[in-house]
Amino acid sequence: MSRKLVYLILAVIGFILPYYFLISFLMTHGFAARVFLNQLFGTPISTFFAVDLLISCVVFMIFLRREAERHTMKYQWVYWISLLTVGLSFALPLFLWAREGHLESSPMIKQG
């Protein structure tokens, strides 16, 4: 199985699973931001995961900008939108899938 296909499969999974849990939450609580934040930061372990994820998102934003410019990839905004609307579990493998396709089609890889 190619790396590109693995990234695509992971992107699909990274889209479906988080939204499954978000929809479950919304069906139970509606758009209750206070409940959402209380559950997200309600325990030390959930706070650990939330902070870890937020830091990982910042790292991905830095990586995304650098890699997209390095490989002269267009449509950076797609990955930013996917990060902000779905999450890192979707945006990162989606970007890696697109980068693999770009690398396959580029005769010369720009180093930097």
BAZAMAR-60939 format. One line per 8 residues: number of its first residue (from 1); their letters; for each residue y negated, z negated, x of N, C-alpha, C. Coordinates in Angstrom, 1 decimal, always signed. Layout:
<nodes>
NUM	A	Y:Z:X:Y:Z:X:Y:Z:X | ... $
</nodes>
This chain:
<nodes>
1	MSRKLVYL	+1.2:+0.0:+0.9:+0.0:+0.0:+0.0:-1.2:+0.0:+0.9 | -2.2:+0.9:+0.6:-3.4:+1.0:+1.4:-4.3:-0.2:+1.2 | -5.1:-0.5:+2.2:-6.1:-1.5:+2.1:-7.1:-1.3:+0.9 | -7.4:+0.0:+0.8:-8.4:+0.4:-0.3:-7.8:+0.0:-1.7 | -6.5:+0.3:-1.9:-5.9:+0.0:-3.1:-5.8:-1.5:-3.4 | -5.5:-2.3:-2.3:-5.4:-3.7:-2.4:-6.8:-4.3:-2.8 | -7.9:-3.8:-2.2:-9.2:-4.2:-2.6:-9.5:-3.9:-4.1 | -9.1:-2.7:-4.5:-9.3:-2.3:-5.9:-8.6:-3.3:-6.9 $
9	ILAVIGFI	-7.3:-3.5:-6.6:-6.5:-4.4:-7.4:-7.2:-5.8:-7.4 | -7.6:-6.3:-6.3:-8.2:-7.6:-6.2:-9.6:-7.6:-7.0 | -10.3:-6.5:-6.9:-11.5:-6.5:-7.7:-11.3:-6.5:-9.2 | -10.2:-5.9:-9.7:-9.9:-5.9:-11.1:-9.5:-7.3:-11.5 | -8.6:-7.9:-10.7:-8.2:-9.3:-10.9:-9.4:-10.2:-10.9 | -10.3:-10.0:-9.9:-11.5:-10.8:-9.8:-12.5:-10.6:-10.9 | -12.4:-9.6:-11.7:-13.2:-9.4:-12.8:-12.6:-10.1:-14.0 | -11.3:-9.8:-14.2:-10.6:-10.3:-15.4:-10.4:-11.8:-15.5 $
17	LPYYFLIS	-9.9:-12.5:-14.4:-9.7:-13.9:-14.4:-10.9:-14.8:-14.6 | -12.0:-14.6:-13.9:-13.2:-15.4:-14.2:-13.7:-15.2:-15.6 | -13.7:-14.0:-16.1:-14.2:-13.8:-17.5:-13.3:-14.4:-18.5 | -12.0:-14.4:-18.2:-11.1:-15.1:-19.2:-11.5:-16.6:-19.3 | -11.8:-17.2:-18.2:-12.2:-18.7:-18.3:-13.6:-18.8:-18.9 | -14.5:-17.9:-18.6:-15.8:-18.0:-19.1:-15.8:-17.8:-20.7 | -15.0:-16.8:-21.1:-14.9:-16.6:-22.5:-14.2:-17.8:-23.2 | -13.2:-18.4:-22.6:-12.6:-19.6:-23.2:-13.6:-20.7:-23.3 $
25	FLMTHGFA	-14.4:-20.9:-22.3:-15.5:-21.9:-22.4:-16.5:-21.6:-23.5 | -16.9:-20.3:-23.6:-17.9:-19.9:-24.6:-17.4:-20.0:-26.0 | -16.1:-19.8:-26.2:-15.5:-19.9:-27.5:-15.4:-21.4:-27.9 | -15.3:-22.3:-26.9:-15.2:-23.7:-27.2:-16.6:-24.3:-27.4 | -17.5:-24.0:-26.5:-18.8:-24.7:-26.4:-20.0:-23.8:-26.7 | -19.8:-22.5:-26.8:-21.0:-21.6:-27.1:-21.8:-21.6:-25.8 | -23.1:-21.2:-26.0:-24.0:-21.1:-24.8:-24.6:-22.4:-24.5 | -23.8:-23.4:-24.3:-24.3:-24.8:-24.0:-24.5:-24.9:-22.5 $
33	ARVFLNQL	-25.7:-24.7:-22.0:-26.0:-24.7:-20.6:-25.8:-26.1:-20.0 | -26.2:-27.1:-20.8:-26.0:-28.5:-20.4:-24.5:-28.9:-20.2 | -23.7:-28.5:-21.1:-22.3:-28.7:-21.0:-21.7:-28.0:-19.8 | -22.1:-26.8:-19.7:-21.7:-25.9:-18.5:-22.0:-26.6:-17.2 | -23.2:-27.1:-17.0:-23.6:-27.7:-15.8:-22.9:-29.1:-15.6 | -22.8:-29.8:-16.7:-22.1:-31.1:-16.6:-20.6:-30.9:-16.2 | -20.0:-29.9:-16.7:-18.6:-29.6:-16.3:-18.5:-29.1:-14.8 | -19.5:-28.2:-14.5:-19.5:-27.6:-13.2:-19.7:-28.7:-12.1 $
41	FGTPISTF	-20.7:-29.6:-12.3:-21.0:-30.6:-11.3:-20.6:-32.0:-11.8 | -19.6:-32.1:-12.7:-19.3:-33.4:-13.3:-18.4:-34.3:-12.4 | -17.7:-33.7:-11.4:-16.9:-34.5:-10.5:-17.1:-34.1:-9.1 | -16.8:-34.9:-8.2:-17.0:-34.5:-6.8:-16.2:-33.3:-6.4 | -15.0:-33.1:-6.9:-14.2:-31.9:-6.5:-14.8:-30.7:-7.2 | -15.3:-30.7:-8.4:-15.8:-29.5:-9.0:-17.2:-29.2:-8.3 | -17.9:-30.2:-7.9:-19.1:-30.0:-7.1:-18.8:-29.3:-5.8 | -17.7:-29.8:-5.1:-17.3:-29.2:-3.9:-17.0:-27.7:-4.0 $
49	FAVDLLIS	-16.3:-27.3:-5.1:-16.0:-25.9:-5.3:-17.2:-25.1:-5.7 | -18.1:-25.7:-6.5:-19.3:-25.0:-6.8:-20.2:-24.7:-5.6 | -20.4:-25.8:-4.8:-21.3:-25.6:-3.6:-20.6:-24.6:-2.6 | -19.3:-24.7:-2.4:-18.6:-23.8:-1.5:-18.8:-22.4:-2.0 | -18.7:-22.2:-3.3:-18.9:-20.8:-3.8:-20.3:-20.3:-3.7 | -21.3:-21.2:-3.9:-22.7:-20.8:-3.7:-23.0:-20.4:-2.3 | -22.5:-21.2:-1.4:-22.7:-20.8:+0.1:-22.0:-19.5:+0.4 | -20.8:-19.3:-0.1:-20.0:-18.1:+0.1:-20.8:-16.9:-0.4 $
57	CVVFMIFL	-21.4:-17.1:-1.6:-22.2:-16.0:-2.1:-23.4:-15.6:-1.3 | -24.1:-16.6:-0.7:-25.2:-16.4:+0.2:-24.7:-15.6:+1.5 | -23.6:-16.0:+2.0:-23.0:-15.3:+3.2:-22.7:-13.9:+2.8 | -22.1:-13.7:+1.6:-21.8:-12.3:+1.2:-23.0:-11.5:+1.1 | -24.1:-12.0:+0.5:-25.3:-11.3:+0.4:-25.9:-10.8:+1.8 | -25.8:-11.7:+2.8:-26.2:-11.3:+4.1:-25.3:-10.2:+4.7 | -23.9:-10.4:+4.5:-22.9:-9.5:+5.0:-23.1:-8.1:+4.3 | -23.3:-8.2:+3.0:-23.5:-6.9:+2.2:-24.7:-6.1:+2.7 $
65	RREAERHT	-25.8:-6.8:+2.9:-27.0:-6.0:+3.3:-26.7:-5.4:+4.7 | -26.2:-6.2:+5.6:-26.0:-5.7:+7.0:-24.9:-4.5:+7.0 | -23.8:-4.7:+6.3:-22.8:-3.7:+6.3:-23.2:-2.4:+5.6 | -23.9:-2.6:+4.5:-24.3:-1.4:+3.7:-25.3:-0.6:+4.6 | -26.2:-1.3:+5.3:-27.2:-0.6:+6.1:-26.5:+0.0:+7.3 | -25.6:-0.7:+7.9:-24.8:-0.2:+9.1:-24.1:+1.1:+8.8 | -23.5:+1.1:+7.6:-22.7:+2.3:+7.3:-23.4:+3.3:+6.4 | -24.7:+3.0:+6.2:-25.6:+3.9:+5.3:-25.0:+4.1:+4.0 $
73	MKYQWVYW	-24.5:+3.0:+3.4:-23.9:+3.1:+2.0:-25.0:+3.0:+1.0 | -24.9:+3.9:+0.0:-25.9:+3.9:-1.1:-25.4:+2.9:-2.2 | -26.3:+2.7:-3.1:-26.0:+1.9:-4.3:-25.7:+0.4:-4.0 | -26.4:-0.2:-3.1:-26.2:-1.6:-2.8:-26.4:-2.4:-4.0 | -27.3:-2.0:-4.9:-27.6:-2.8:-6.1:-26.4:-3.0:-7.0 | -25.4:-2.1:-6.9:-24.2:-2.3:-7.7:-23.5:-3.6:-7.4 | -23.4:-3.9:-6.1:-22.7:-5.1:-5.6:-23.5:-6.3:-5.9 | -24.8:-6.2:-5.8:-25.7:-7.3:-6.1:-25.5:-7.7:-7.6 $
81	ISLLTVGL	-25.5:-6.7:-8.5:-25.4:-6.9:-9.9:-24.0:-7.5:-10.2 | -23.0:-6.9:-9.6:-21.6:-7.5:-9.8:-21.5:-8.9:-9.4 | -22.2:-9.3:-8.3:-22.2:-10.7:-7.8:-22.9:-11.6:-8.8 | -24.0:-11.1:-9.3:-24.8:-12.0:-10.2:-24.2:-12.0:-11.7 | -23.5:-11.0:-12.1:-23.0:-11.0:-13.5:-21.5:-11.4:-13.6 | -20.7:-11.2:-12.5:-19.3:-11.6:-12.6:-19.1:-12.7:-11.6 | -19.3:-12.4:-10.3:-19.1:-13.4:-9.2:-18.5:-12.8:-8.0 | -18.4:-13.6:-7.0:-17.9:-13.2:-5.7:-16.5:-12.6:-5.7 $
89	SFALPLFL	-15.6:-13.2:-6.6:-14.3:-12.7:-6.7:-14.2:-11.2:-7.1 | -15.2:-10.7:-7.7:-15.3:-9.3:-8.1:-16.1:-8.5:-7.1 | -17.3:-9.0:-6.8:-18.2:-8.3:-5.9:-17.7:-8.0:-4.5 | -17.1:-9.0:-3.9:-16.6:-8.8:-2.5:-15.5:-7.8:-2.4 | -14.4:-7.9:-3.2:-13.4:-6.8:-3.1:-13.9:-5.4:-3.6 | -14.9:-5.4:-4.5:-15.5:-4.1:-4.9:-16.2:-3.5:-3.8 | -17.0:-4.3:-3.1:-17.7:-3.8:-1.9:-16.8:-3.3:-0.8 | -15.7:-4.1:-0.5:-14.8:-3.7:+0.5:-14.0:-2.5:+0.1 $
97	WAREGHLE	-13.7:-2.3:-1.2:-13.1:-1.1:-1.6:-14.0:+0.1:-1.4 | -15.3:+0.0:-1.8:-16.2:+1.1:-1.6:-16.5:+1.3:-0.1 | -16.5:+0.3:+0.7:-16.7:+0.5:+2.2:-15.5:+1.2:+2.8 | -14.3:+0.9:+2.4:-13.1:+1.6:+2.8:-13.2:+3.1:+2.5 | -13.6:+3.4:+1.3:-13.8:+4.8:+0.9:-14.8:+5.5:+1.7 | -15.9:+4.8:+2.0:-17.0:+5.3:+2.8:-16.5:+5.6:+4.2 | -15.8:+4.7:+4.8:-15.3:+4.8:+6.1:-14.3:+6.0:+6.2 | -13.5:+6.1:+5.2:-12.5:+7.2:+5.2:-13.2:+8.6:+5.2 $
105	SSPMIKQG	-14.4:+8.7:+4.5:-15.1:+9.9:+4.4:-16.1:+10.2:+5.5 | -16.4:+9.2:+6.3:-17.4:+9.3:+7.4:-16.7:+9.8:+8.6 | -17.1:+10.9:+9.2:-16.5:+11.3:+10.5:-16.9:+10.5:+11.6 | -18.1:+9.9:+11.6:-18.6:+9.1:+12.7:-19.0:+7.7:+12.2 | -18.4:+6.6:+12.7:-18.8:+5.3:+12.3:-19.9:+4.8:+13.1 | -21.0:+4.4:+12.4:-22.2:+3.9:+13.1:-22.0:+2.5:+13.5 | -22.0:+2.2:+14.8:-21.8:+0.8:+15.3:-23.2:+0.2:+15.5 | -23.2:-1.2:+15.2:-24.5:-1.8:+15.4:-24.4:-3.3:+15.2 $
</nodes>
